[in-house]
Amino acid sequence: GAVVSQHPSWVICKSGTSVKIECRSLDFQATTMFWYRQFPKQSLMLMATSNEGSKATYEQGVEKDKFLINHASLTLSTLTVTSAHPEDSSFYICSARALESNQPQHFGDGTRLSIL
Amino acid sequence: QKEVEQNSGPLSVPEGAIASLNCTYSDRGSQSFFWYRQYSGKSPELIMFIYSNGDKEDGRFTAQLNKASQYVSLLIRDSQPSDSATYLCAVKGSSASKIIFGSGTRLSIRP
């Protein structure tokens, strides 16, 4: 149980393109989803927390207009990187958690984004 | 002081031995504690979670929690080369909805 599907796995695109990443909880309802970014050999960095039906809460230093998060249902959250530039190239990982807040977060497989 | 602290390693352990990974946390009111394993280039994978003081065993893994000392550990018995990875300790604080991750300990099992 507790499967989180993230799509796509890899994206390579030109600078200035907007990229959408989907995160789905397949066998449970995810009231809260989290988006992380990880640069090579560095720690996970939380970008934002989203609750179904409400606006995402962004961490300090994360541009909300650049990283658009939508959590429209209990099983789907999307992250859109708008007008991506090479410095946005990174490994983006979503995680989802069920209703009870003391439950573990389960991670998707991640999306490797490369901006040329 | 970081909220969740781990020794970055690398921790090198011979195959078949016990690997001991440690983590301390600053929020005394924390209630939920998690261990994740992350292979290079992959996303984290949940190994164990523990909520109560004491030991919790699952196969070759044992999580140990001591809330008085604000300390949580992960023991891996009969270490295998496939256990070589970065191990992330994560703690849910008393008031926050998110869990806080440590920076991880890199474990290397040498044959």
Boltz contact constraints between the chains, C-beta under 6 A:
constraints:
  - contact:
      token1: [A, 43]
      token2: [B, 103]
      max_distance: 6.0
  - contact:
      token1: [A, 44]
      token2: [B, 101]
      max_distance: 6.0
  - contact:
      token1: [A, 49]
      token2: [B, 98]
      max_distance: 6.0
  - contact:
      token1: [A, 93]
      token2: [B, 43]
      max_distance: 6.0
  - contact:
      token1: [A, 101]
      token2: [B, 97]
      max_distance: 6.0
  - contact:
      token1: [A, 102]
      token2: [B, 32]
      max_distance: 6.0
  - contact:
      token1: [A, 104]
      token2: [B, 34]
      max_distance: 6.0
  - contact:
      token1: [A, 104]
      token2: [B, 46]
      max_distance: 6.0
  - contact:
      token1: [A, 104]
      token2: [B, 49]
      max_distance: 6.0
  - contact:
      token1: [A, 107]
      token2: [B, 43]
      max_distance: 6.0
  - contact:
      token1: [A, 107]
      token2: [B, 44]
      max_distance: 6.0
  - contact:
      token1: [A, 109]
      token2: [B, 43]
      max_distance: 6.0
  - contact:
      token1: [A, 110]
      token2: [B, 43]
      max_distance: 6.0
